[in-house]
């Protein structure tokens, strides 16, 4: 291969892509999106609340209404003396957002049943607020039924919620307070970004190949350059575009976050990051079908958790200490290495697919064996923070087709050097092998027209010398 020719192709591909309006838009809008992820969640959380809702209550049990205390979100009105049927008949004239009917007290099971009627479906916040008040009332009734003096106080004294302070120790025995939630967020963000980049820019290579083939431009190019030079020049050119965009995103996002932080205070942004940590952990638990701690199961539990994260000096110190202690140079270096090698691996495969078809509609069948490992890697990486040294995560970080995404998700938790070296070595060797295979397919497929390519055709092309 003539590297001089490849450099010309790289330059052409790079300049063509960076001059496009779509590149400029995504480059400058991307940092705004990432900055918004840091700042907006806390604002949205506090603004997206029910306020001034009116709820009518018919309490046939006689024990619940005292616990229906008004708040900024809900005003309760006692209609216990009224007939339920008449209230339902006049509901639309009463300016109520909901009508709550509480049954008579079941003295055997010591509980009540609750029904809520409304014109529109109740919001989750309203339903949980009503449920919480009813639960408190029934709980107090049950405690009182034991006729044990000071039972409530005993229950309060027994109930504990002890936080676990986590520390890491280096070889010299120096201790440093850390926050597992920060590592979790970093792990998820890294895996999402590298998955998005590899999938997006590899597909860009395939689309570029298909476009040049369908417009017959490739026939002109092949007359001037070798097909292998064209393929690798195109792949490396798009990689240069991706890295340019990535570094611009880092710089612009940092400028935006620091600029906003100078106005609203970095403490608010840090607290917002803590809030996202709690939310992401709960979402991961729900997605995985795991049991959520009952104390966190309702809106009040989430609010209390957020308030603890925002107000606790020790937890905030752990967050700041963890952020300060992250080895950003290692993370950035590993990101670049795994992105470049992972991209080269998948881009060569996507380039081969693009050369074998005449339009994007024909790529679906050939794409499936390539996209499945990418999706599998993403799913493994999404749960890597739960057990970064588990067998499935370890092997996911070693197998070349999944290692770019899974290993990067493990990096924040610390990975032995030998594992990194082995993973990178296997990934590099696999890229060389797949690059060779893809080059053989590309060399033949780029000039093939008029027939829908099958896997059997690809195998025949590989056998040709």
CORLIN-V725926 format. One record per residue. N is the residue number from 0. RES is the residue in one small letter. NEAR is the number of other ideal C-beta (glycine too) atoms within 12 Angstrom. D_FIRST is the distance of its C-alpha to the first C-alpha in Angstrom with 2 decimals. Layout:
n: [N/N]
res: [RES/RES]
near: [NEAR/NEAR]
d_first: [D_FIRST/D_FIRST]
//
This chain:
n: [0/1/2/3/4/5/6/7/8/9/10/11/12/13/14/15/16/17/18/19/20/21/22/23/24/25/26/27/28/29/30/31/32/33/34/35/36/37/38/39/40/41/42/43/44/45/46/47/48/49/50/51/52/53/54/55/56/57/58/59/60/61/62/63/64/65/66/67/68/69/70/71/72/73/74/75/76/77/78/79/80/81/82/83/84/85/86/87/88/89/90/91/92/93/94/95/96/97/98/99/100/101/102/103/104/105/106/107/108/109/110/111/112/113/114/115/116/117/118/119/120/121/122/123/124/125/126/127/128/129/130/131/132/133/134/135/136/137/138/139/140/141/142/143/144/145/146/147/148/149/150/151/152/153/154/155/156/157/158/159/160/161/162/163/164/165/166/167/168/169/170/171/172/173/174/175/176/177/178/179/180/181/182/183/184/185/186/187/188/189/190/191/192/193/194/195/196/197/198/199/200/201/202/203/204/205/206/207/208/209/210/211/212/213/214/215/216/217/218/219/220/221/222/223/224/225/226/227/228/229/230/231/232/233/234/235/236/237/238/239/240/241/242/243/244/245/246/247/248/249/250/251/252/253/254/255/256/257/258/259/260/261/262/263/264/265/266/267/268/269/270/271/272/273/274/275/276/277/278/279/280/281/282/283/284/285/286/287/288/289/290/291/292/293/294/295/296/297/298/299/300/301/302/303/304/305/306/307/308/309/310/311/312/313/314/315/316/317/318/319/320/321/322/323/324/325/326/327/328/329/330/331/332/333/334/335/336/337/338/339/340/341/342/343/344/345/346/347/348/349/350/351/352/353/354/355/356/357/358/359/360/361/362/363/364/365/366/367/368/369/370/371/372/373/374/375/376/377/378/379/380/381/382/383/384/385/386/387/388/389/390/391/392/393/394/395/396/397/398/399/400/401/402/403/404/405/406/407/408/409/410/411/412/413/414/415/416/417/418/419/420/421/422/423/424/425/426/427/428/429/430/431/432/433/434/435/436/437/438/439/440/441/442/443/444/445/446/447/448/449/450/451/452/453/454/455/456/457/458/459/460/461/462/463/464]
res: [x/x/x/x/x/x/x/x/x/x/x/x/x/x/x/x/x/x/x/x/x/x/x/x/x/x/x/x/x/x/x/x/x/x/x/x/x/x/x/x/x/x/x/x/x/x/x/x/x/x/x/x/x/x/x/x/x/x/x/x/x/x/x/x/x/x/x/x/x/x/x/x/x/x/x/x/x/x/x/x/x/x/x/x/x/x/x/x/x/x/x/x/x/x/x/x/x/x/x/x/x/x/x/x/x/x/x/x/x/x/x/x/x/x/x/x/x/x/x/x/x/x/x/x/x/x/x/x/x/x/x/x/x/x/x/x/x/x/x/x/x/x/x/x/x/x/x/x/x/x/x/x/x/x/x/x/x/x/x/x/x/x/x/x/x/x/x/x/x/x/x/x/x/x/x/x/x/x/x/x/x/x/x/x/x/x/x/x/x/x/x/x/x/x/x/x/x/x/x/x/x/x/x/x/x/x/x/x/x/x/x/x/x/x/x/x/x/x/x/x/x/x/x/x/x/x/x/x/x/x/x/x/x/x/x/x/x/x/x/x/x/x/x/x/x/x/x/x/x/x/x/x/x/x/x/x/x/x/x/x/x/x/x/x/x/x/x/x/x/x/x/x/x/x/x/x/x/x/x/x/x/x/x/x/x/x/x/x/x/x/x/x/x/x/x/x/x/x/x/x/x/x/x/x/x/x/x/x/x/x/x/x/x/x/x/x/x/x/x/x/x/x/x/x/x/x/x/x/x/x/x/x/x/x/x/x/x/x/x/x/x/x/x/x/x/x/x/x/x/x/x/x/x/x/x/x/x/x/x/x/x/x/x/x/x/x/x/x/x/x/x/x/x/x/x/x/x/x/x/x/x/x/x/x/x/x/x/x/x/x/x/x/x/x/x/x/x/x/x/x/x/x/x/x/x/x/x/x/x/x/x/x/x/x/x/x/x/x/x/x/x/x/x/x/x/x/x/x/x/x/x/x/x/x/x/x/x/x/x/x/x/x/x/x/x/x/x/x/x/x/x/x/x/x/x/x/x/x/x/x/x/x/x/x/x]
near: [19/16/16/14/21/25/20/22/36/28/20/29/37/28/17/24/31/24/14/18/12/19/26/17/14/29/29/22/21/29/29/23/21/29/27/22/29/32/32/24/27/30/20/16/25/19/11/16/22/26/18/15/30/24/42/37/39/37/34/26/29/20/32/37/27/19/28/33/21/19/22/14/28/33/24/33/26/24/29/25/16/22/14/25/13/16/26/22/14/17/27/14/11/22/17/29/33/37/35/43/32/37/22/19/23/17/14/8/13/19/23/32/18/30/21/31/27/25/15/13/12/25/23/17/27/32/27/25/37/42/27/29/35/36/24/23/31/28/24/21/26/24/22/18/18/16/9/13/10/14/18/19/12/13/17/13/10/11/12/9/16/6/18/14/19/23/20/25/13/13/6/7/9/11/14/22/27/32/38/29/35/38/34/38/36/38/42/34/32/38/43/27/37/42/36/28/37/46/31/30/41/40/30/35/43/42/28/38/44/33/22/32/38/22/15/16/21/33/19/14/28/25/13/18/28/23/36/31/30/42/49/37/38/51/45/34/35/44/36/29/38/42/26/23/36/32/21/24/29/25/19/24/31/19/19/27/30/20/18/24/23/13/13/20/15/22/18/25/33/33/33/35/37/39/37/35/38/38/29/29/34/28/20/26/21/15/16/17/9/15/12/21/17/12/18/25/21/25/27/23/21/26/26/21/32/30/20/25/33/28/17/21/17/20/34/27/24/31/39/25/24/32/29/17/27/28/20/18/11/22/32/21/17/36/36/25/29/45/40/31/36/48/44/37/44/51/47/40/46/43/54/46/41/43/46/42/37/28/20/21/13/26/30/16/20/32/30/15/22/32/26/16/31/36/21/24/42/31/25/38/42/29/30/40/35/26/19/33/19/19/12/23/35/26/25/36/42/30/26/34/36/41/49/51/49/44/47/49/46/42/42/37/34/23/32/17/13/11/27/25/17/22/37/31/19/28/39/24/18/30/33/20/21/33/30/22/25/44/31/29/39/45/29/28/39/39/24/26/20/8/14/20/30/17/18/15/24/28/16/18/27/24/13/13/7]
d_first: [0.00/3.80/6.12/8.84/8.24/8.01/11.14/12.81/12.54/13.81/16.56/17.55/17.83/19.67/22.08/22.81/23.84/25.84/27.78/29.11/32.74/32.09/29.86/32.62/35.32/33.84/32.95/36.52/38.39/36.64/38.33/41.62/41.26/40.51/43.36/45.64/44.94/46.34/49.35/50.50/51.33/54.42/55.61/55.13/56.85/59.98/60.11/59.65/63.10/66.14/68.95/72.51/72.58/76.06/76.85/80.24/81.32/83.97/84.63/86.92/86.29/87.87/85.40/82.18/83.20/83.92/80.29/79.00/78.68/77.49/74.24/72.14/70.40/73.35/77.10/79.20/82.53/85.06/86.37/87.78/91.22/89.99/89.58/86.03/86.66/88.02/85.06/82.62/84.67/84.66/81.14/79.68/82.58/82.25/79.08/77.46/73.83/74.77/77.89/77.86/80.39/81.20/83.26/86.36/85.86/85.53/87.73/86.66/82.88/83.39/80.87/80.65/78.48/76.91/76.06/74.56/74.97/73.12/72.19/68.51/66.68/67.27/64.46/63.24/64.74/68.14/68.23/67.33/69.86/72.62/71.65/71.62/75.10/76.52/75.02/76.57/79.93/79.90/78.72/81.60/84.05/82.94/83.21/86.68/87.78/87.49/90.17/88.70/89.44/86.37/83.94/81.60/81.47/80.93/78.00/76.52/77.04/75.41/72.33/69.52/65.97/64.63/61.19/58.86/57.54/54.20/52.98/50.00/50.45/47.99/48.17/50.83/53.03/52.71/53.41/51.94/53.16/50.54/50.37/48.76/48.70/46.38/43.92/44.21/43.46/40.45/39.14/39.62/38.19/34.98/34.45/35.22/32.90/29.81/30.60/30.99/27.77/25.56/27.31/27.43/23.90/22.32/24.61/23.55/19.93/21.49/23.87/21.30/19.36/22.78/23.94/21.14/21.52/25.31/25.46/23.09/21.06/17.92/18.67/18.51/15.22/13.60/15.05/13.09/9.65/7.67/9.71/7.46/6.28/10.02/11.26/9.94/10.70/14.03/14.77/14.30/16.19/19.02/19.12/19.74/22.46/23.99/24.24/25.70/28.23/29.07/29.92/31.84/33.78/34.73/35.98/37.80/39.35/40.64/42.11/43.82/45.23/46.49/47.92/49.78/50.79/52.47/54.72/55.52/55.00/52.24/54.79/54.84/51.08/51.16/54.02/52.06/49.22/51.88/53.18/49.80/49.55/52.82/51.89/48.46/50.01/52.65/50.16/48.09/51.33/52.36/48.98/49.09/52.65/53.97/57.52/57.91/60.53/63.74/64.19/60.96/61.55/63.25/62.70/65.05/63.08/59.89/61.76/63.30/59.94/58.50/61.56/61.26/57.65/58.53/61.76/61.32/60.66/59.42/56.90/55.70/55.41/53.28/50.97/50.63/50.26/47.50/45.61/46.05/45.05/41.73/38.78/36.90/34.24/33.48/33.62/31.27/28.77/28.91/28.61/25.40/23.89/25.08/24.25/20.62/20.10/22.44/20.90/17.33/18.97/21.07/18.82/16.24/19.37/20.80/17.72/17.98/21.69/21.30/19.18/21.90/24.82/26.15/28.25/28.97/32.11/30.20/28.23/31.29/31.31/27.61/27.74/30.70/29.14/26.70/29.36/32.03/30.46/30.06/33.72/34.86/33.20/34.99/38.33/38.07/37.16/40.11/42.47/40.70/43.19/46.05/44.87/41.60/41.97/42.99/41.32/39.68/38.33/37.15/35.24/33.95/32.47/30.85/29.44/25.88/26.51/29.58/29.14/27.58/30.81/33.41/32.51/32.63/36.08/37.17/36.04/39.25/41.42/39.76/37.27/37.21/34.23/33.49/33.25/30.81/28.64/28.80/28.09/25.02/23.74/24.30/22.72/19.49/19.37/20.24/17.47/14.91/16.87/17.36/13.78/12.95/16.07/15.49/12.05/13.98/16.78/14.90/13.26/16.88/18.96/17.63/19.30/22.31/25.61/29.29/29.44/29.77/27.21/28.75/27.67/28.39/25.86/23.16/24.18/24.02/20.46/19.49/21.30/19.51/17.04]
//
